[in-house]
Amino acid sequence: MRRAISLLPAAGLFLIAAAAPPPAPAAKAPPDPALFSHVASSARTAVVHIKTLRTEIAEGQPFLEPFAPGPLQRRRVPYGQGTGVVFDAKGIILTNAHVVGRGDGLRVSLSDEPGKDYPATLVGKDRLSDLAVIRIPRENLPVLPFGDSDRLEVGEWVLAIGNPFGLEQTVTAGIVSAKGRVVGLTKYDDFIQTDAAINPGNSGGPLVDLQGHVVGINTAIWSRQGTFAGIGFSIPSNFAREIATELLAHGEFARGYLGLRCQDLSPSLKASFAAESGVLVGEVLDGPAKRAGVRRGDVVMSYGTERVDSVRQFTALIARTRPGVKRRLKILREGRASDIETSVERLPEAPDAAEEERERPPASSLGIDVAALTPVLAARHKTKERDGVVITRVDAARFRGLDLEAGDVVLEADARAIAKPSDWEAACKAARGKTLRVLLSRQGRTHFEAIEIPASTEAKPEAPAKPPEKKAAKS
């Protein structure tokens, strides 16, 4: 059975004669239980219960009018539920986008007004971060202060407050298990992982530290059954606050866009490009970076004042830049560093136009069959390329770890165009004992690979296949 991400739906021992063991480091004493009670009591007042409604259409009153269908009647019935946290005393509430997106009506109940609820209107939501802001006609609400999630430490105690399964004002305790978790829910994953119990209905509720500050917005769990299994995920408060502020001001969060598709640098690619860090531009789309002069094969080393170390970090930096501003890129091109200033535009709605992460594992050795790119082969492998040679077979054992597939089109080798199979053979021969940098096209998208060409092209014995990795499935 696969594990699922659910949205909220050897050291050796040595004996040393006559030597006393070193003193163990002093452990922190667990917090006073009274502290939990104090924080929970003060924080719960700013946590609300959100109920989503759906409109149903029913015909008349069949028991009173058995022979006539009667007029159509509309009624709103409960459809889903979740949690929210008061963001502003003037009726502003922060929650998850997936909580408010399930129905066509919203009702909110407050902790200090049992039996009463308020209609809520949507101020704005951001699908990519799974955050939303709603408003109720009520003022002077208690507000929970937002803490600095960057200062949160692994092992720190936290409380999760929400309405799991409709059980209002439920408080659970745990610790921060990890930070910076990437689980595949969004392109901008950077979750806090906690073992404080989170279940369906907790979505949108706060993760609170023992100072009573919001440090996260509870969003998802990792589970086989759809209920808590010891692993929950929260959006860091710093990011949530940034999104909420923009939603409140503009009703949306406008992300920046450069028009680049990049890949992380493997050790082989770092050596090939003589780069210590950065990300490699695999493709330049129509956009501001292209107009500024960024080229395929450039290594982006910094963005503004921030050093670039990974595609995920680079993508997040671009996304959080307000459209219309300018940023300076430090790039490495053919061994020379230079600066390029580019404007930042708004990310297009089409998901295919965004900067995409491509993880490229380390390269291996040689063992590729290629053929001339005929119209028949181009159609078979669904490529629009008209130049280059197409890979017809890849020795999987010898190329384990390389992102090479039959159907890939080889466009360049060491920055020289490959037009026919003999060009490829000549490039491989010239690179014996070295690294061959190859530009590939796959279904219209380009990326680089660095291939270690052995001094001898004799076949290597096939290594035993590795068992397939188990991956988490997104619910």
N, C-alpha and C positions, 0 to 999 in steps of 0.2 A: 504493500500500500504506500502511495506517495505522500510525502509531507506537503502541506499546502500553506501558502501565505493567505490568510483570510482577512479581508477588510472587515471592520467592525461596523457584514453579515459575518631516556633512562639514565639515570644517574647512578654511579657506582657507590657502594658503601665502603668506607675505609675505617679500620680500627687503629687507633694510635695509642700505644701503651702509655699509661700514667698521664694521659692528657684529658683535662676536663672539657666537656663539650662547650662550645661558645654559647654565650647567653642568647636566648631567643629574643628577637625584637619585641618591644613592648606593643601589645595589641591594644587597639582602641576599645574602650569599654562601650558596650551597646548603649544606644540612647535610652534615657529614662522613659518608661512607658507613658508617663504623664505628658511628655513632650509630644508624642504621637497624638494623644487625646486633644491637647491644646491646638495643635496645627490643624487637625481634622475639623475641630469645632469651628474654628475661624474661617477655614477655607470653604467648607461646605455651603456657606451662605451665598457664595458667588458662583455656584455650580447649578445649572438648570437642566430640566428634562425637556427634550424636544420630541414632539410627536408629529409624524408626517401623515397627511390624509390623502385619500384618493377618492375621486368622484365616481360613483356608480350610478347607472341608469336602470331603474326598475319600472315595470308597468303597473299602474293603478293600485287597486286593492282587490285582488282576485277573490277573496272570501266574501266581500260585500257585493262584488259585481261579477258573479261567476260566468255570465254570458257575454261580457264585454271586456276587452283588454284594458280599458281605462286610459287616462292620459299618462304620458311618460313622466316619471318623477326622478329628480336628481338628488342624491344624498352623498355626503362625505363620510367615509368610514376610515377607521385607523388602518394604516398601511405599514408603518415602520416607526422606529424610535432611535434616539441617540442622546447625546449629552452635549452641552455647551458650557462655556465659561464666560462670565461677564468681562468684556474688554473695555467698556466705557460705561460710566454710571448713567448715561442718557439712553439706556435701553439697547446698547450695542453688545452683541454676543458673537463670540468666535466659536466655530465648530468645524467639522469635516464637510467637504463638498459632497461626499457620497451619502451623508446623512440627509441633507436638504434636497438632494436630487432625485429622491425615490418617489415623490408624490406631487400633487398639485396644490397642497395647502400645508401650512405649518401652525402648530400650537405649541406654546412654551409655558411650562409651569415652574414656579419659583419655590425654593425650599421653605420660605417663611409664609407662604400663602397656600396651604393645603386645600385641595378641592377646587382651586381656581386656575384658569389658564388664560393666556393672552394670544391673540393672533400675531403672527410674525410675518414680516416681509423680507425678501432677499435684497440685501444691499449689493452684494457681489460675490462671485465665487471663482476660484482658480482651479481648473481641472488638473493641471499638471502638478500642483503641490497638494491637491486634495484638501484645500482649505476654503472656508466660506464665512461670510459675515452676514448676520441677520439683525433685524431691529424689531423691538416690541414697543408698544405705546406705554412705557413706564419709565420713570426717571428716579434718580437717587438710589440706584441699585448699588449693593456692595461690590467692590471691585477687588480682584486678586492682583497684586503686583507681579509683573513679569521679571524673572531673574535672568542672569547671564548664563545661558546653556554652555557657552564655551568654557566656563570655569567649573562646570560640573565634572566630578571625578568618578571613575569606575570604582564601585564598592560603596558609593555614597547612598544613604537611605533616602527613599522617596515614597510618596503615597500616590495612589491612583484613585480618583474620585469620579463616580459616574452612576449610571443607571442600568447595570447589566440585567438583561432579561426583564426590564421594567421595574427592577427593585431599586427604588429611588434612594439617592444619597448613600450609596454603598462606598465604603472606604477600604482599600486593601494596601498592604505595605510590602516593600521589597527593596532591592538595591538596583543601582545602575550596573547592568551586566556588561555592557560594552557601548562604545560610541562610534559614530561614523559607519553604521551598518548599511550595506547596499544589498537589498533583497529583491530588486526587480519590479517594485510596484510603480515607480515613476522614474523618469529620466534623471531626476535630481535627488535620488535617495541619499539621505545622510541621517539615518534614524538613530535615536537613542534606544538601546535594547534594555529591557527591564524584566525582572521576575515578579514584580507586583502584579497580582492577578488582574487581567483584562479580558472581558468577554463581550459578546454581541450586546450592544446597548451602551458600552463604554466609549464608543467612537465619538470623538470631539471633546471629550472631557480632559481635565488637566492632570498632568503629572507634576506633583508638588514636592519641593525639597523641605527640609525640616526648619527652614526659616519662613515657610509659608509662601514661597515664591513659585510661580508657574515656571517650570523648566522644560515642559514638553506638552504636546497635544496628542493624546492617545489615539492611534489610528488603525493598527493592524496587529494580528497575532500569527504565530507560526504554529500550525496545529494539524493533526490528522483528522480530527473529528469536527472541527469548527468551533471548539471551545478551548479555553485556556490550557496550555500544556507547558507552562513555565517560561515561555518566550513571547514577549510583547514588544511592540515598536511604537515610539512616539516621535513626532516631528519636533526638532529642537525649538525652544522658545524664541531664540534670536531670529531664526528664519520665519517662524510663524508670525512674530510681531511685525516684521518687515512686510510680509504679504498682507496681513490684516490692515496695516496702515494705508497701503496702496488701495486695497479694496474699499476701504472706508472713504478715501479721498476721491477715487476715480471709478469705482465699481469694477475694476479689473486690474490685473497685474501685467503690465507690458514688458515682455522680455527682450533683451538685446539680441542682435543677430549680425554675424559677419559674413556668412556664406562660405564656411569652410567645413570640410570633412577631414578629420584628423585621426591619427592612430598613435598609440603609445610606442615608445622606442624600446625594442628588445635590445639585449646586450650586443647582438650582431649588428643591428641597425645603428646603435650608438657608435660602434667602432667604424662602421661604413661611412657615416656622416661626420665623424670626428666631433660628436656632440656629447657633452657630459649630462645634459638634462634637456627637457623640453618635450614637445609633441611634434610629430611629423605630419605635414600637410599632404594628404593623399589625393585630395581633389579640391578645386576652387570653383564654387558655383557662382552664378551671377549674383553680385552683391557688393557691399562696400569694400571688402578685403580685396576682391579682384580689381576694382577700380583704383585701389590704393597701390597695387603692384605686387601683392602677395602671389607667389607661384607655387605650383605643385613641386614638392621636393624641398621646400623651405622647412626649417626647424624653428618653431616658435619657442623662444626661451623665456620671454616675460611678456606680461600684459599689464600695461600701466606700470605700477610700482610692484606688482606681484610676480614672483618667480613662478613659472609654469612647470609642473612636475608630472601631470597626468591629463589625459583627455577629460576625465570626469571633472577634475578641478577647473580646467580651462573652460569647459562648457558652462559650469556654474558661474564662473566669473563673468562670462559674456552675458549670460541670461540675467544676471542681477545688475547689469549696467543699463541705465535709463536710455532709451532710444533718443538719438539726437546729439549725444555727447561724443567727444573724440577720445581715442585711446592710442597710445604709442606701443607698437609691437617691436620687441627686439628679436630679430631673426638671424639664423645662420644659413648662409647660402654659399655653397661651394667653398666652405671653409672660412668664409669671411662673415663677421657679424656686422649688422647694420640695423638702423631704426626705420620703421615705416609707421606713419601716422594714418589712422583710418577712422572714419566715422562709424558709429554703431547705429544700425537700423532696427526697426521692430521685427521680431520674429514672425514670419508668415504663419498663417493658420495651418497650412498643410504640414503634417508631421514630417513628410519626406524632405522638406526643405531645411530642417534644423541641422546644426552640427551634430554628428553622430559619433558615438564611441566605437572604436574598433580595437580590440585587444589582439595583439599579434604575438604569439608565443615565439621562443627562440628558434633559429633555423637549424637545419640538419645538413645533409649532403646531397649528391646528385642522383638522378634517376627519373627523368621526365621524357615522355614521347610527345612530339609536337607535329602539327601538320599545317599546310597552307590554309589560310582562312578563306574557304570557298563560300559562296552564297548558301549552299546546302548545309555546311557545318555551322555557319552563322545562324541560320534558322533553327537548327537542331539545338544549339546551346543558347538560344534567345539573346543574342548579342547584336547590337547595332554597329559594332566596330567594323570598319572596312580595311584597316591596316593591322599588321601584326600577325602572329601565328597562334593557333589555338592548341592548348594542352589536351591531348587525347587520353593520356594515362599518367597517373602519379603513383610511384611506388610508396604505398602507405607506410610500410615498415621503415623504409629509409628516410621518409619525410615526416615521421611522427612529430608533431609539434609545429609544423609549418602550415600556414593557411593557404594551401594550394589545392585546387580541385580540377578534375577533368572539366573542360568547358571554359576555364580561365583563358583570357587572351593576353599573350605577352606583347606589350607595346614597346618597351625599352629594356635594355640591359646595360648597366653602367652609363646611363644617360644617352645611349645611342639607339636609334630607332631599329626595331626588328621588323623587317618586311617579309622575310621568307625563312624557311627552316634552316637554310645554310647560314643565315645571319646568327641564328640562335646557337648553332653548333660552333661557329667561330668565336662567339662571345664566351661560351663555356670553355673552349680550349684556351683562350687567352687568359682566363681567370683561374686556371688550375693552381691549387694551393692557396687561393685567395678567396675573398668574399665577392660574390656577384650580386649587385643590387638590381632588382628586377621590378619594373612597373607593370602591374597586372590590371586587367579590366574584367569585372564580373557583373553581368547583367546591367551594364551602364555605369557602374561605380568602380573607381580606381583605387588601388592601394599598393603599397610597396612591400616587398619581401627581400630579406638578405639571405642568400644561399651560400653556404660554405662549399666551395668546389674542391674536392680532394685532389691531391697531386696525381693520384692514379684513379682512373674511373672504373676499376674492377669492382664487381658487386660485393657488397658486404653481407654477411649472414643475417638472416631475418631475425629480429629480436622477438621474444614472446609478446603477444598482444596484451595490453593493459586492460583490466576490467573497466567497463564503462562507469563514468562517474554518476552518482545519484544527484539529481538536481531538484531543487524545490519547484513546485508547480504553483503558478499564480492562480488564485481562486477567482 
